[in-house]
Amino acid sequence: MDATQMILAHRPSDLTVAWAQRILDHHALGATVAGVDVLSVDIGTTTRVRLAVDHDGAPALPRRWFVKLPSLSRRANWITALPRLPHAEARFYTEVARSIPVPLASVLAAQSRRGRGATVVLADVTEGGAVAGAPANALTAEQAGLVIEQLGRLHARLWNAPSLDHEYRWLAGPLRRSEDRLGSALAVPLMRRGLRRAGSAVPETLHAAALGYAHRRRHVMRFLALGPRTLVHHDVHPGNLFWRDSGPGLLDWHLVRIGEGIGDVAYFLATALTPKTRRTHEGDLLLRYRHVLERHGVEAPSLAALRTRYRAHLVYPFEAMVVTLAVGGMMEPESNLELIRRAAAAVADHDAFSAGPAVRRVQ
């Protein structure tokens, strides 16, 4: 998007015919936008707007657009704007997405400016017959296997690649360091509030260890960064998936970073499967992940090593879901509580808080 064609918007009312025309001009100069209708507005970590755009461009040009704006929830906007998460997603779509070997939504425009926020405009995947996931969806073992295949392909693409320290260096730079500092600074009060709000969704037997983890979060995050490095999504729950012809694709890349691939696997299995399904199939799914890495040329860690790191990484999806509830306005509460229940069960099953650096229990 040319700098002269500003498409930054802050609220649904900014998505006018003139705004849409600037985007269409980038794809089909001479085509005209006749109208823009807001189909839905969903407010969470971002404000997500579905649009019907009436234009006379080629049939292949989408007429259903999915627009991500700064969250209209003040609390959610504050927690995402300070570490500049929307800017990271805009940069992902302009600089990284084309090299990603997994299905993504087609990007029509993405732009960010320091102090002015970010706007990402995607083709609405539902226009092409895909079905967008919902956060509380419980996947089958077969569906989980398909997602594991895509995660393996994603991680194999840049596994320990030299380009991670060059063209993708920004994914581990000041942007992410500021996010990690903020997360560690707020970890204890947000964990306390989240546990209180979660009620019976988190067994009391986990509370002391969870608070101990929050106190030691910075040390745990360093430990979780010690494995093989690759590009990771870092937020793989069912609401960030879409399904086309039974195959999955990945949405919502605002937390994209350089990290350890098994962290994505842990996040996904802890949030997307019921505890019963996960307990029955997680061993086979970890083995399948390893096979995908090997099939794509990666000298993968042993299955025992993957299991050890998987166990350690389970603490993050638990924290993420509890903090989401603590902040509020980022996910529908009942869906949030269901994902907390699933993640808490995974942490308890694997005694995950004891898998990393020593965490003192805090009452």
C-alpha positions as CSV (number, residue, x, y, z in Angstrom):
1,M,0.0,0.0,0.0
2,D,1.5,3.3,-1.1
3,A,2.1,5.8,1.7
4,T,-0.2,8.3,0.0
5,Q,-3.1,5.8,0.1
6,M,-3.7,5.9,3.8
7,I,-6.2,3.2,4.8
8,L,-5.8,3.5,8.6
9,A,-9.2,3.5,10.4
10,H,-10.2,3.5,14.0
11,R,-13.8,2.6,14.1
12,P,-16.4,1.0,11.8
13,S,-17.8,4.4,10.8
14,D,-14.4,5.1,9.1
15,L,-15.0,2.3,6.6
16,T,-16.5,4.4,3.9
17,V,-16.9,4.1,0.2
18,A,-13.9,6.5,-0.2
19,W,-11.8,4.3,2.1
20,A,-12.7,1.1,0.3
21,Q,-11.9,2.8,-3.1
22,R,-8.4,3.5,-2.0
23,I,-7.9,-0.2,-1.3
24,L,-9.6,-1.3,-4.6
25,D,-7.4,1.1,-6.6
26,H,-4.4,-0.9,-5.4
27,H,-5.8,-4.1,-6.9
28,A,-7.9,-2.9,-9.9
29,L,-7.2,0.7,-11.0
30,G,-10.3,1.9,-12.7
31,A,-12.8,-0.3,-10.8
32,T,-15.3,1.6,-8.7
33,V,-16.8,1.0,-5.3
34,A,-20.5,1.7,-5.3
35,G,-21.3,0.9,-1.6
36,V,-20.0,-0.5,1.7
37,D,-22.3,-2.2,4.2
38,V,-21.2,-3.3,7.7
39,L,-22.4,-6.9,8.2
40,S,-21.1,-7.4,11.7
41,V,-18.9,-5.9,14.4
42,D,-17.1,-8.1,17.0
43,I,-15.1,-6.4,19.7
44,G,-12.2,-8.3,21.4
45,T,-8.5,-8.0,21.3
46,T,-9.2,-6.0,18.1
47,T,-12.4,-4.7,16.5
48,R,-13.3,-7.1,13.8
49,V,-15.6,-5.8,11.1
50,R,-17.2,-7.9,8.3
51,L,-18.0,-5.8,5.2
52,A,-20.0,-6.3,2.0
53,V,-18.3,-4.2,-0.6
54,D,-20.2,-3.5,-3.9
55,H,-17.7,-2.9,-6.7
56,D,-17.4,-3.5,-10.4
57,G,-14.0,-5.1,-10.3
58,A,-13.2,-8.6,-11.7
59,P,-15.2,-11.5,-10.2
60,A,-12.0,-12.8,-8.5
61,L,-11.8,-9.6,-6.4
62,P,-13.4,-10.3,-3.0
63,R,-16.7,-8.6,-2.2
64,R,-16.7,-9.7,1.5
65,W,-13.9,-8.0,3.5
66,F,-12.7,-8.7,7.0
67,V,-11.2,-5.7,8.6
68,K,-9.2,-5.5,11.9
69,L,-9.1,-2.2,13.7
70,P,-7.9,-1.1,17.2
71,S,-10.2,-2.6,19.8
72,L,-13.1,-0.4,20.9
73,S,-12.7,-2.0,24.4
74,R,-10.5,0.4,26.3
75,R,-8.9,-2.3,28.4
76,A,-8.3,-4.6,25.5
77,N,-6.9,-1.8,23.4
78,W,-4.5,-0.8,26.2
79,I,-3.2,-4.3,26.7
80,T,-2.6,-4.8,22.9
81,A,-1.5,-1.2,21.9
82,L,1.3,-0.8,24.4
83,P,3.3,-3.8,23.0
84,R,2.1,-2.8,19.5
85,L,0.5,-6.1,18.7
86,P,-1.6,-4.8,15.8
87,H,1.5,-3.3,14.2
88,A,3.1,-6.8,14.3
89,E,0.2,-8.4,12.5
90,A,0.2,-5.6,9.9
91,R,3.9,-6.2,9.3
92,F,3.4,-9.9,9.2
93,Y,0.9,-9.6,6.3
94,T,3.1,-7.2,4.4
95,E,6.5,-8.9,4.9
96,V,6.1,-12.5,6.0
97,A,2.8,-14.0,4.8
98,R,3.8,-14.6,1.3
99,S,6.5,-17.1,2.5
100,I,4.2,-19.1,4.8
101,P,3.4,-22.6,3.6
102,V,0.0,-22.9,5.3
103,P,-3.4,-21.6,4.2
104,L,-4.0,-17.9,5.2
105,A,-6.7,-15.3,4.5
106,S,-5.7,-13.2,1.4
107,V,-4.6,-9.8,2.4
108,L,-6.0,-6.8,0.6
109,A,-4.2,-4.1,2.6
110,A,-2.3,-3.7,5.8
111,Q,-0.9,-0.5,7.2
112,S,0.4,0.8,10.6
113,R,1.8,4.0,11.9
114,R,3.4,4.6,15.3
115,G,0.9,6.5,17.4
116,R,-1.9,6.0,14.9
117,G,-2.6,2.3,15.2
118,A,-2.9,-0.4,12.5
119,T,-5.5,-1.6,10.0
120,V,-5.5,-5.0,8.3
121,V,-8.0,-5.8,5.5
122,L,-8.4,-9.4,4.5
123,A,-10.6,-11.3,2.2
124,D,-13.4,-12.8,4.3
125,V,-12.6,-16.5,4.2
126,T,-16.3,-17.3,4.3
127,E,-16.8,-15.9,0.8
128,G,-14.8,-18.7,-0.6
129,G,-16.8,-21.3,1.3
130,A,-14.6,-21.6,4.3
131,V,-15.9,-21.8,7.9
132,A,-14.4,-19.7,10.6
133,G,-13.7,-21.4,13.9
134,A,-15.1,-20.3,17.2
135,P,-12.9,-20.2,20.4
136,A,-14.8,-22.9,22.3
137,N,-15.0,-25.4,19.4
138,A,-13.9,-28.8,20.5
139,L,-12.0,-30.5,17.6
140,T,-12.0,-34.1,16.8
141,A,-8.8,-36.1,16.8
142,E,-8.9,-36.2,13.0
143,Q,-9.2,-32.4,12.8
144,A,-6.4,-32.0,15.4
145,G,-4.2,-34.2,13.2
146,L,-4.8,-31.9,10.2
147,V,-3.8,-28.8,12.3
148,I,-0.7,-30.6,13.5
149,E,0.3,-31.2,9.9
150,Q,0.0,-27.5,9.2
151,L,1.9,-26.5,12.3
152,G,4.7,-29.0,11.3
153,R,4.9,-27.4,7.8
154,L,4.9,-23.9,9.2
155,H,7.7,-24.7,11.7
156,A,9.8,-26.7,9.3
157,R,9.9,-23.8,6.8
158,L,12.2,-21.6,9.0
159,W,13.6,-24.2,11.5
160,N,16.8,-22.7,12.8
161,A,17.1,-20.8,9.5
162,P,19.8,-18.0,9.2
163,S,17.1,-15.7,7.9
164,L,15.6,-15.6,11.4
165,D,18.5,-13.4,12.4
166,H,18.3,-11.2,9.3
167,E,15.1,-10.5,7.5
168,Y,12.9,-11.8,10.3
169,R,14.9,-10.3,13.1
170,W,12.2,-7.8,14.0
171,L,10.1,-10.7,15.3
172,A,12.4,-11.1,18.2
173,G,13.4,-7.4,18.5
174,P,12.2,-4.5,20.6
175,L,8.6,-5.1,19.7
176,R,8.5,-8.5,21.4
177,R,10.8,-7.6,24.2
178,S,8.5,-4.8,25.3
179,E,5.6,-7.2,25.1
180,D,7.4,-9.7,27.3
181,R,8.4,-7.0,29.8
182,L,4.8,-5.8,30.1
183,G,3.6,-9.4,30.5
184,S,6.0,-10.1,33.3
185,A,5.3,-6.8,35.0
186,L,1.5,-7.5,35.1
187,A,1.7,-11.2,35.6
188,V,1.0,-11.4,39.3
189,P,-2.0,-9.0,39.5
190,L,-3.6,-10.4,36.3
191,M,-3.1,-14.0,37.5
192,R,-4.7,-13.2,40.9
193,R,-7.7,-11.5,39.2
194,G,-8.0,-14.2,36.6
195,L,-8.0,-17.0,39.1
196,R,-10.6,-15.2,41.2
197,R,-12.8,-14.7,38.1
198,A,-12.3,-18.2,36.9
199,G,-13.8,-19.8,40.0
200,S,-14.2,-23.5,39.7
201,A,-12.7,-23.6,36.2
202,V,-9.3,-23.7,37.8
203,P,-8.9,-26.3,40.6
204,E,-7.7,-24.7,43.9
205,T,-4.8,-27.2,43.8
206,L,-3.3,-25.2,40.9
207,H,-3.6,-21.7,42.5
208,A,-0.4,-21.6,44.5
209,A,1.7,-22.9,41.6
210,A,0.1,-20.6,39.2
211,L,0.9,-17.6,41.3
212,G,4.4,-18.9,41.8
213,Y,4.7,-19.1,38.0
214,A,3.5,-15.5,37.7
215,H,6.2,-14.3,40.1
216,R,8.8,-16.1,38.1
217,R,7.4,-15.5,34.7
218,R,10.4,-13.8,33.2
219,H,12.7,-16.7,34.1
220,V,10.1,-19.2,32.7
221,M,9.8,-17.3,29.4
222,R,13.6,-17.5,29.0
223,F,13.5,-21.2,29.7
224,L,10.8,-21.7,27.1
225,A,12.9,-19.8,24.5
226,L,15.8,-22.3,24.8
227,G,14.6,-24.8,22.2
228,P,15.1,-24.9,18.4
229,R,14.0,-21.5,16.8
230,T,11.5,-21.0,14.1
231,L,8.5,-18.9,13.2
232,V,5.5,-19.5,15.6
233,H,1.9,-18.3,15.6
234,H,1.8,-18.3,19.4
235,D,-2.1,-18.2,19.7
236,V,-3.3,-21.4,18.1
237,H,-6.8,-21.8,19.6
238,P,-9.9,-22.9,17.7
239,G,-11.1,-19.3,17.2
240,N,-8.0,-18.6,15.2
241,L,-8.6,-21.4,12.7
242,F,-10.7,-21.6,9.5
243,W,-11.7,-24.7,7.6
244,R,-12.0,-25.1,3.9
245,D,-12.7,-28.5,2.3
246,S,-12.0,-30.0,5.8
247,G,-8.5,-28.5,5.8
248,P,-7.4,-25.9,8.3
249,G,-5.9,-22.4,7.9
250,L,-4.5,-20.0,10.4
251,L,-5.9,-16.5,11.3
252,D,-5.0,-13.8,13.7
253,W,-1.2,-13.3,13.6
254,H,-0.8,-10.5,16.1
255,L,1.4,-12.6,18.4
256,V,3.6,-14.0,15.7
257,R,7.3,-14.3,16.7
258,I,10.4,-16.4,16.7
259,G,10.1,-19.2,19.2
260,E,10.0,-22.9,19.8
261,G,7.6,-24.8,17.5
262,I,6.4,-27.2,20.2
263,G,5.0,-24.2,22.0
264,D,2.4,-23.9,19.3
265,V,1.6,-27.6,19.6
266,A,1.1,-27.3,23.3
267,Y,-1.1,-24.2,23.0
268,F,-3.2,-25.9,20.4
269,L,-3.7,-29.3,22.1
270,A,-4.4,-27.6,25.5
271,T,-7.1,-25.3,24.1
272,A,-8.7,-27.1,21.1
273,L,-9.3,-30.6,22.5
274,T,-11.5,-31.7,25.4
275,P,-9.4,-33.2,28.1
276,K,-10.7,-36.7,27.2
277,T,-9.7,-36.4,23.5
278,R,-6.3,-34.8,24.4
279,R,-5.4,-37.6,26.9
280,T,-6.3,-40.3,24.4
281,H,-4.5,-38.8,21.4
282,E,-1.8,-36.4,22.4
283,G,1.0,-39.0,22.3
284,D,0.1,-39.9,18.7
285,L,-0.3,-36.2,17.8
286,L,3.2,-35.4,19.1
287,L,4.6,-38.3,17.1
288,R,2.8,-37.1,14.0
289,Y,4.3,-33.6,14.5
290,R,7.7,-35.1,14.6
291,H,7.1,-37.1,11.5
292,V,5.9,-33.9,9.6
293,L,9.1,-32.1,10.6
294,E,11.3,-35.0,9.4
295,R,9.3,-35.2,6.2
296,H,10.1,-31.6,5.5
297,G,13.8,-32.0,6.0
298,V,14.2,-31.1,9.7
299,E,16.5,-33.1,12.0
300,A,13.8,-33.2,14.6
301,P,14.4,-33.6,18.4
302,S,13.7,-37.1,19.8
303,L,10.1,-37.9,20.8
304,A,11.2,-37.9,24.4
305,A,12.7,-34.4,24.0
306,L,9.5,-33.1,22.3
307,R,7.4,-34.5,25.1
308,T,9.6,-32.8,27.8
309,R,9.4,-29.5,26.1
310,Y,5.6,-29.9,25.3
311,R,5.0,-30.4,29.1
312,A,7.0,-27.2,29.9
313,H,5.1,-25.1,27.3
314,L,1.7,-26.0,28.6
315,V,2.0,-23.2,31.2
316,Y,1.7,-20.5,28.6
317,P,-1.8,-21.4,27.2
318,F,-3.0,-21.6,30.8
319,E,-1.6,-18.2,31.6
320,A,-2.9,-16.7,28.3
321,M,-6.5,-17.8,28.9
322,V,-6.5,-16.8,32.6
323,V,-5.0,-13.3,31.7
324,T,-7.6,-13.0,28.9
325,L,-10.3,-13.4,31.5
326,A,-8.6,-11.0,33.9
327,V,-8.4,-8.2,31.3
328,G,-11.9,-8.8,30.1
329,G,-13.4,-7.7,26.8
330,M,-11.1,-9.9,24.8
331,M,-13.2,-13.1,24.4
332,E,-16.7,-14.1,25.1
333,P,-16.6,-15.1,28.8
334,E,-18.2,-18.6,28.5
335,S,-15.8,-19.5,25.7
336,N,-12.9,-18.1,27.7
337,L,-13.9,-20.2,30.8
338,E,-14.1,-23.3,28.6
339,L,-10.6,-22.8,27.3
340,I,-9.4,-22.2,30.9
341,R,-10.9,-25.5,31.9
342,R,-9.1,-27.4,29.1
343,A,-5.8,-25.7,29.7
344,A,-6.0,-26.2,33.5
345,A,-6.7,-29.9,32.9
346,A,-3.6,-30.2,30.6
347,V,-1.4,-28.4,33.2
348,A,-2.7,-30.6,36.0
349,D,-2.3,-33.8,33.9
350,H,1.4,-33.0,33.2
351,D,2.3,-31.2,36.4
352,A,3.5,-28.5,34.0
353,F,4.4,-25.9,36.6
354,S,7.2,-28.2,37.8
355,A,8.6,-28.7,34.3
356,G,10.5,-25.4,34.1
357,P,12.6,-23.3,36.4
358,A,11.8,-23.8,40.1
359,V,8.6,-22.0,41.0
360,R,7.9,-21.3,44.6
361,R,4.2,-21.7,45.6
362,V,2.5,-18.5,46.6
363,Q,-0.7,-18.5,48.6
